[in-house]
């Protein structure tokens, strides 16, 4: 279970089926992340890409805060179906477009089709460091991020990145967010 922290559906609790193997971003970490993001972006004018979206904790948070253009990608059809039905129940169906796809394939095949103001990725915690590096590289080589956009990568705090686009990393317990931007 998770809750929407702010916006139209503030305090709304979302409960996923028990058989879903997911680890939603904690409320504490999500609250900190959105505090950072809302100081940099006007959500209603942003396009957002949520990779490894799971059961939609981050996608629904953006939608509740008036973001009108959210693409949520996950390889599990049950997860994307859950997000679609939850979005419909909360009258957010026009804001969130779900796609069932392997994220790494999506990044390789959809290059330069669309750019985003905010990209959020939360790979499974057991993902190897080299796959995180592949994801970072794919985002930048395939031009997914708008010029003033921000790529936020959620990962275990023990994991560290060396990348020319890395701007900052914030730690919230065993979870960290690394922030990447296009270097000009």
N, C-alpha and C positions, 0 to 999 in steps of 0.2 A: 504494500500500500504506500502511496505517496500523496502529497497534497499540492495543489496549485497555490503558490505563495502570494501572488498579487494579480491585480487586474480584475476583469469582469467576473472571473470565477474564483476570486480570492478565498482561500480556506477550503475549497472543494476537495474532498478526499476521493482518490481514484484507487480502486481495488482491482488488480489483475487476477485472472484465474490462478489458482494455486499451482497448477502444473507448469507454469511459465518459469523458465530458468533465466531470471533477469536480476540485475543489480541496479535499480534506479539510482541516479545521483541523489545523495542525501539532501534533505531539506536545508541543512546547515551550509553545505557546499553550494547548493543551487542558489540560495539566498545571497551568498557572497558573490557568486559569479554574476548574477543579474544586477547586483548593485554596481559592479564594475561596468557591465555592458550598458546599463541605462544612462550612465554618465558620458558615454561615447556615441550612442546611437539613438535616433528616434525610431522606435520599433515599427510604427505604422508605415514607415517608408522603406523598410528594410526587406531584403530578400535573404532568407535563411536556409541553409542546408544542414540537416541533422543526420549525421552518419552513425551507423550502429544505433539507431534510435530506440531500440528495445520496445518498451511499452509506452513511449511517448512523453515521459516526464518533462523533457526540455521542449519538445515541439508544442505541447499543450500550454506550457508556461509562456512561450512566445505568443501563441494565439490568444491567450487570456489577456495579454498585454497589448493587444491590437495589431500585432504583426499580421499582414494580409497575404504574405507570400512565403510559405514554408514548404520545403520538400524534405520528407522523412524517408530515409533509406535503411532497410534492414533485410537480411537474408531469410528471416523466418516469417512465413506467410501468416502464421497465427498472430505474431506481433503487429504486423502492418494492418491486418484485419481488425485487431483490437483498437489500434489507434484510429482507424477510419470510423469504426462504430462509435467510439467514445467521442470523437470530434463531431459526428453527426448528432449524438445525444446532447452535446453542449452547444449546438448551433455554430460549430467552427468548421464544418465540412468544406466550405468554400475557401478557407484559409490554408488548409493542410492537404498537400498532395502526397500520398504514400506510394512508395515504390518498393517492390520486393526484388532485391538484387544483392549479389555479393558486392560489398563496398569497393573492394579492390578492382573488380571488373567494371563497376560503375565509373570509377575514377578513370580507368584506362579508355573506356568506350565513349564517354560523354564529354571528352575534352572540348573546350571552346564553344560548347553549345549554350552555356549560360554561366554568368558570373554571379557571385553572391557577396553581400555585405558582411554576413556572419556565417562562418562554417563552424559547426560544433561536432566533434567526434569523440565517442566514448567506446573504444574497442573493449572486448572482454578482457578482464584483468590478466588472464593467462596468456594473452597475446605476447609473442616474443618481441624483443626490442627491434629486431630487423624489420618486422612488419610495421611497427610504428614509423620507423624511418622511411619505409616504402610509401606509407600513407602521406607523410609530410612531403616527400619528394613529388609524389603524384599530384597533390593539390597545387603546388607551385609550378611544376613543369607543364601541367595541363590547363593552366590559367582559369582556375575555378574562383579565385578571389578577386573582387574588385580592387581597384588601386588603393583605396583607403579602407579596405575591408580588414577583418580580423578572423584568424583561424584559431579556435580554442580546442586544445587536445586534453582530454581528461585521461589521467594515468595514475599508476601507483606512485606514491611519493618517492620511493627508492629509485625510480627510473629517472635518468638525467639525459638531456638532449644537447648536442652540439650542432647548431644550425645557424647559418647567417641570418635567417629570417626570425629567429627566436628573440622576442622582446622582453619577456618576463615569465616567471613561473611563480605561482602562488600555491602554498601548501595548506590543506585543511585536513588534518589528521593523516590517515594513510592515503588520501586522495589529493592529487595536485592538478592544477590547470596550467598548461603552458600556452602562452599567447604568441602567435606568429603573425607577422605583417610582411607585405612586399617591401623589400629594400629598394629605395629609389636611387 
